[in-house]
Amino acid sequence: MIRVSLRRVAPVPGRVLPHQPLDQLVVLIADGNRAALSQFYDRTAPRVLALVRGSLADDRHCESIAEAVFLEVWRNAGRYDPRAGEPLAWVLTLAREEVTARLSDSERNNGSPTR
């Protein structure tokens, strides 16, 4: 499982990639390239965490949501369609969808949103 925080994902020994465009990283992630995921995370996690933190008050939930988002990227990179938008827009959409799902779950379980 991917552990997300403001620190970067641990590098994969012996698998350093040169700087790649985000769309190329998604292709490499779809092929199971962990170094590509690490680079994708480094470049997109600050934006994902900012979006999530702007929607929720509890940092524990924020990190859990970000973790779920990058796990979704790892599992479903092959489904990314570049015709639908840029990779950053895709990962931010995944984050918004996860926030919405968590808020809905929270309202259902507690009667009030986590925000």
N, C-alpha and C positions, 0 to 999 in steps of 0.2 A: 504494500500500500504506500502511496505517496504521502509524505508528511509535509504539509505546507506551513510556512511561516514567512516572515519577512526576510529570513535568511535564504540563501540560494539552495537549490537542490544539490546534494553532494555529487560531484563530478564522477563520471564513469571512467575508471582507470583504463588508459590506453585507447579511449574512444573520443578524442577531442576533435571537434568539427571546426572548420573555419566559419566565420560569420556567414550565415545563410539568410536569405529572405524568409519571412514567416511562412509563406505558402509552401516553400520547399521544405521547411522543417516539418510541416504537417504531413507531407508525403513521406518523409523519412520516419516520422512517428508511426504512421500507418504500417510501415515495414518493421516496426518493433525496435527502432533505434532509440535507445535510452539517452544517448548524448544529445540527440535532437530534442527530446523532451526537456532535458535540462536547460538547453539554450532557449527553447520556447518559453519555459517557465521563467527563466531569468528576465526575459524581455517583456512578458505579459503579466506576471504575477502582481507587480505594483498596481497596475490598472484594475485588475480583477479585485484585489483586496480593497482598493479605494472605492470601487462601486459597491461592494458588499458592505463595507463599513459605513458608507453613506446611507444604507438601507436598514441596518440593524444596529442595536445598541451594544450587544454583548459580544466582545471579542472572541470568546470561545466559540460562539456560533459562526462568526465570520471565518475563522480558520477552518472550521469543519466544512463550511460551504465551499471555500476555496479548494480544499482538499478534494471534495466531491467533483468540482469542476475540472480539475486537472486529471483526476481519474477518468472522467468522461472523455477528456481529450485523448488520453492514452488508449482507451477502449474503442473509441469511435472516430479516430482521425481518418480512417478510410471512408467514412461517410461525408466528410467535409466536401462541399461543392463550391469551388472557387467562383462559379458563376453567380452564386447567391450572395457573395460579399467577401470582404477581406478577412483573413484569419483573426485579426484582433476583434473585428465586429462579431465573428462567430463565437469566440471564447467569451466575450462580454455578454452575448445573448445567452449562452449556457449559464453564465453567472446570474443573470437576471431571472432566468427560468428557475434556477435552484433557489434563489431568494424567495421568489413567489411561492414555490412549493413549500418551503419551510415556514413562511408566514401563514399560509393556509393551514398547514398541519398544526401550527401553534394556536391559531384561532379555534380550530376544531377541538384540540385537546385542552386548552386553557380558557377558552372563551374570550381571549384578547390577544392581539398581535404582540410579537417580540419587540417591535420597534419602539 
